[in-house]
Amino acid sequence: MSDGYRILVVEDNDFVRMQIVKYLNDAGMETIEASDGDAALDKIIADRGIDLAIVDVRMEPMGGFDFIRAIRGRDIETPVILVTGDQTPDLLERAGQCGVSAVLMKPVEKDRLVKTVERTIVSSKRLV
């Protein structure tokens, strides 16, 4: 089911990024990596074939919410899943206001990640 999905993974922690990429590759998905929001923005503008972005909330200079605002401002409707170690009370509210598809807590669990990605892509394709 997940073969051929192209996922942009945006995470400034190399270990966490490599772990997420491995989980997705093991599930048959293609991954594109970026270590910050600026690099990710360049990649998603250049490649409109990305099915979904998995984005860390806290990165410098451009964090997850800034990345979402930047892509939506360019009419890029790619679904976004946020990953975070943050447990601030307003995080889910902010995510909902930005149209985030899901929020996953770190450390990311493989099965939850893969199922969330597949479910998000399938439901976003239905809306098109």
N, C-alpha and C positions, 0 to 999 in steps of 0.2 A: 504494500500500500504506500509506503513512504519512498519507494524508489524514485529518484529523479527530483525530489524536493531540493531546492537550493536555499540554504539558510545562511544568513549573515550573523556571525557571532562577534559581538562587540564587548570586550572585557579587558580591562587594563592589567589584571593579575594573570601572568603567563600560565601558571599552573591551572587556575580555574578555567581559563580559556581552552587550554589543551584538553582538559577533562571533558568539557562540554562538547568540543569538536570530536573527540574520540567516541563519546556516547552516540552522537548523531551519525558519524561515519559508520559505526557498527550497525546502526539501524538502516543503512543504505541511503543516507542522505548526503548530498554534496554540501560542503561548507566553504564559506569565504570568511576570512578572519580580519579583524581590525582591533587595534589595541587602544583606540580612543574614539570619541564621537566625531571628531573632525575627519579622521581617516575613513570612518564608517560612512559619513555623509558623502564623501567623494565617491566611495564605492557604490552606494545605492543610487546616486544620481547617474553614474556611468553605466550601471547594469540594472535595467528594469525587469530582468528575469528572476529577481530574488523573490522567493515565495514568502519569506518571513524573516524578521530580525529578532535576535535574542540579545538584549542590551542590559548591561550593568547600570544601576542607578547612579552610583557615585564614581565618576571619573573626571579627570582634568584634561584639557580645559573645558570640554563639553561633556556633560553628564547625560544620563538617559532621558530625562525630561526635556532638556534642551535639544537633544537629537530628535525626539518625537516632534517637537514644535517646528524644528527646521525642515523635516521631511514633509509634514502636513502643510507647511507654508509653501511647499513646492508641488502640492497636489499629488504627493506620493502616498498612496493608501495602503502600503505594505503593512500587514499585521505585525504588532510588536509584543513580545513577551519580555517583561522586565525580570532580571535576577538581582537579588539584593541580600545583604546580610543585615540590613536595616530593619528595625522593628518599630519605627516611629508610627504613632497612631494615625497620622494623616496620610501615610504612604498609599494605602488602598484607595482612599478618597481621591487623591491627586491622580493616581493611575486611572481611575474610572473617568475622571474629567478629561483626561488626555486620550481616551479611547483605547487604552491598553487592553490586550486580549486576555492576559493572565500575568500573575506575579508569582515567581518561584523563589523560595528562600534558599540561601546557601547554607550548607553545601547542597548542591543540586543532586537529586536522586535520579538515576538513569531512567528507570521505568516511568516515573512521573514526568520527566523532561520529554521523553519520546512520545508518550501519550498526549501530553499537552500540545506539543508541536503538531502532531498529526490531526488532533481534533480542531485546533485553530485553523490550520490550512484548509481542511475539508469544509469547515463552516464558512470561511472567507470566500472559498470558491463558489459556494452555493449562493452567496449574496451578489455575485457578479452576473 
